[in-house]
Structure formats: structure tokens, C-alpha cells
Amino acid sequence: MRAGQSKAGRLALRRAATAILASACVQVAQGALPQDVELDNSSAVRRAIESGAATPDTRVPSADYGAPGVPILALAARAGSVQVVRLLLSLKADPNARTPAGETPLMLASFVPDEPGEFGAPNSGAHIQIVHALVEAGADIENPGQLTATSYAAFAGQLEILRYLLDHGASPDGGATGERPAHPTPLIFAVIQGKQAAARLLLERGANPNIKGPTGDDVLAYARKYGRTDLMPTLECALAIGPGQQFAEVCKGR
């Protein structure tokens, strides 16, 4: 009996040690995961998923967002990690997985500044590739009542991304609903940031300049507040357009 108990005890200890070691390996793998994602190390990310240390929808800690962490697809989209994004999408990661702030990977990929030092991820041509991949994978373009990828692209003045989103059915008014939306429209964001080309593109695609911001201010009030006098003639012309008239025709050169 003692021999049997000793053998059983050794087996139990071995199993416990194996479990502890496996748990430690998972923690080490997950600890390296955010860096591998941001460095676009798709081989390392694949190994972590194949080993069981992560899944395509794993969330990792982030100082920017806090608990419960950020989906690695969102982290990859923001960082411009094209290969990791493609890998995760091929493994059926949720293309609409949100950060604690409610941002989707498509929104983060669209929020790329066109000038150094501005808000958003570092400027990279990789982001347009990620936007394409996400939309092709079924990412939601619209987000009624909330900010959208179009809002983010307009804020950053990213014309290529903004045009692509509009070409694929995105509303030029973003998620604006009702007379006083909870968030500024993409047009208002473009005006605030002084992104004249983005503002014109939105108006050409049917953006409604009459929609007010959350405080009740109209687009002209925002232009005055932020000193965007160069945009005033364009906005005044857009507001004066009558039924059946097109911005591109009436306000050409304004």
C-alpha cells in the first residue's frame, strides 16, 4: 500500500508541476504578445495561438485603456501591423472587437495623423491596407449614434482612407442621429482640425452641413471658434445650396 501511495503521490506531484510549468509558459507567452503584435511579428503571434497561450480574440493589458484590456486585432490595427491583422482575420478573429472605449479595429486603423505630432497612431501606408482587409472581412462601417471610422479618418485628414470608406457605403455624416447628435459629425471634425480637403470630400459626398454638434453649435460656429477662416467660404456656400443642387457644381472653387 505504501509503495502504491508513494507512486500515486509522485504522479500527482508530476502532474501538478507540469500544470504549473504550462501556466508559467502561457503567462510568458502572453507577456510578450503585445510587443509581438506591435512589431508585426506574425510568426510569434501564430506560435502563441497554436500553443494555446492566446486566441485570435485575446485581450491584452493596455495603459491607454485599462481593464479588461484591448483585443489584439485592435492593437494590431492601431500599430499598422499588416501581417498580424491578416493572420488574425484568417483565424476568424472578430473584426468588430471593441476596446473598452468602444473603438473598433477599423476606427483605430483610420485614425492616422497626416502630420507628425498629431493625435493617433504613427503615420504609415500600412493602415490603408488594414482598412481594406477589415472591410473585406466584414467589419462594420457604420455605428449609429456613435463615432465611426469615417469620423476618425476625417479628424486625421486621411483622404485615401476616407474616400475608401465612403466608396464602400459609409455615411458622410458618420453615426449622427437626431437634431443634436452625441458626437460631432465627420464634417465638424474636419473643420475643427482644419482639414480642408477632407471637408470638401465629405460635402461632395453628401455630408449635411446643417447638422449641429453636441453643444448645438453649427459648422460655421466651429470654424469661427477654431480659427478656420479658410473654410468659411466653402461652408457658407454649402449651407446656401438649394434643393436639387449639388455641392460639387455650385461650390466649385469656393
Number of C-alpha atoms within 10 A of each C-alpha: 6 7 8 9 10 11 12 12 12 12 12 12 12 12 12 12 12 12 12 12 12 14 13 12 14 16 14 13 21 21 14 13 23 21 14 20 26 19 15 19 16 20 14 17 27 18 13 21 20 11 13 12 20 21 18 21 20 16 22 18 16 15 8 10 12 13 13 12 17 25 26 29 32 27 25 27 29 24 24 29 25 22 18 27 29 20 17 22 20 11 14 13 20 20 24 21 20 18 23 15 10 12 18 27 29 31 26 25 31 31 27 29 20 17 11 9 10 12 13 19 18 18 18 15 10 15 26 20 18 25 25 16 18 24 16 11 17 12 19 17 23 17 16 12 14 18 22 29 29 33 29 26 27 34 29 26 26 22 18 12 25 27 19 16 23 16 11 11 10 20 23 26 24 26 24 26 15 9 12 15 18 16 21 26 31 29 30 28 24 25 30 20 19 21 22 19 16 26 28 24 20 25 22 17 18 15 21 16 21 14 22 23 21 15 11 12 15 16 26 21 16 17 21 14 11 12 15 18 14 13 20 18 14 19 22 15 14 24 15 13 13 10 6 6 12 16 22 16 9 14 20 12 8 15
